[in-house]
């Protein structure tokens, strides 16, 4: 498969963009342009030929047509197909490579193939809609359009990179899930709600989380809730029962057992072991990592010096 490496030391130059709806029986006319072309499939499929190579542009796929290349439809559409198109000029050197370098890191350059399927289609399709809005509202500000197009192409390249480095992609998803749990730890977290937040199947997310972290997502949530309980024990005068409820443990005995398992201490023994207590501030700001703050509080560092 053909791959092109873009030098991104200068922003890409925006030419045109638009969204096309084919209707049934439409076939792409022969076309050759000096500019780069990116087609993002948004509905059904279109049969094409690029430089004599048959390709199919499907929903959730990107097709790259590089400068000077010819493209033509090979058969009429049998369903209404739609795609977003973008024309731009690379203002720095563009080079063809045969294989994706194993040690490649996207910094001042990026790599795009002829055609690829999105790993995170919802995100890329949302960016595609933003691309149309940004380029059509920036007609009198080409600098803004150029930089948005550069950002969009960079995100396409990153999505492709994640696709061929699936383990890194999976780790990225899990890190986002963990961060979302951290930011929402003072709510009643349920696995199905977290999965819905990320548009994922609950069972698939649970398997993915276990494969990447070695622990279940329920265990991670409970550990995060215990961290919150530790924080409240060290920074408030709430009773242990109130803290259990605030951390959404509805079974006090289960909370007690889990807390002792995680800390080797009962909640009251834990509170009495450390000196930084009864500061009358039971609110938790999700803007910081509770677990890290607790570790510092346990060392006797004053809470007032942490924020």
Buried (B, 14 or more C-beta within 10 A) or exposed (E): EBBBBBBBEEBBBBBEBEBBEBEEEBBBEEBEBEBBBBBBBBBBBBBBBBBEEEBEBBBBBBBBBBBEBEBBBEEBBEEEBBBBBBBBBBBEEBEEEEEBEEEBEBEEBBBBBBBBBBBBBEEBBEBBEEBBEBBEEBEEEEEBBBBBBBBBBBBBBBBBBBBBBEEEBBBBBBEEBBEBBBEBBBEEBEBEEBBEBEEBEBEEBBEBBBEBBEEBBEBBBBBBBBBBBBBBBBBBBBEBEEBBBBBBBEEEEEBBEBBBEBBEBBBEEBBEEBEBBEBEEBEBEEEEBBBEBBEBBBEEEEBEEEE
